[in-house]
Amino acid sequence: KNSKYPLDLWLAGHTHVYKRISAHPEWNFPVIVVGGGGPNAEKRPGLALLFDVQPGKISMKALNADGTVCDTFELKK
């Protein structure tokens, strides 16, 4: 299924926890939402995304505040 939106990946921030959808059913591209802001943010552990962008490939690691990897993702084009 092709998407009517010319996107390969959607990155967003929001006031909730980390979430990754491999391929949104309506849009046919992955969605990554990084939480950590908003009310009571100090009560949630930090999270960072580390990207490695190469020709034809984007790799990502989601890192907890202590540096442990909690998720990985790779997009080839």
Disulfide bonds with the S-S distance in Angstrom:
none
